[in-house]
């Protein structure tokens, strides 16, 4: 059976979405049956992850130095079982570009306790401390996101 795919999206694919990708991949484990990927809605290929993002994940023993940005594409969107974005504007932009993704696209913070929603703000250019706060915001949503992912495994 082919693996299911989760796609995280943000603007540049150098801060938030790769942090979410690497955090979720770490939490799910190697044998989860899921591929976890990320891309950007307004980026180009080959930009390295933000140094502060790398440091924020290194504090959790997660190495994302190999990450390189890539733009979202029809192929990535079509192959994704689930698409998770960082802001409401990302959700609007994604759904305008690819209208058929409505049922499989979600705001990351909709998976936080009580589903309170909201945006994961862009930390580009901020301090490592700000990136650690963003990392923690992403982590807060992971337990519910993982529960949701597991509910999709039978589909």
C-alpha positions, 0 to 999 in steps of 0.5 A: 500500500503506498504511503500517505502524504502530509504537506505543510505549507508556509510562505518561503519554506525556510522557517515554519513549514520545514520546522513542522515537517521535521517535528511531525516526521520525528513524532510519527517515526520512521515506520509510520506509513506517512511521508511528511513534506513541506513547500512554500507558496511564494518561494524558489527552489534551493534556499536553506532553512533559516539558521534560527530554525535549525537551532530551534530544532537542534535543541530537540535533537532534530537536524534539519540542516539538509532542508532546501526550499521548494515551491508548491506545485500541482503534483505536491498538492495532488499527491497530498492526503492532507495539507496543513498551512500556517495562516488563514491567508495561506489557506485562502491562497492555496484554495484559490490556486487549487480549488479542489483541496478544500476538503484536505487543507487545514490551518495548523492551529485548528489542531491545537487544544480546543481548536482555537485556531489563529495563525503561526506568525512568520518569524523570518529575521527574528531571534532564536528565542522567537523561533523557539516560540514558533516551534513550541506553537507548532508542537502544541498542535501535533498531538491532535494532528497526529490523532487526525492523521491516525484517523485517516489511516483506515481510509 
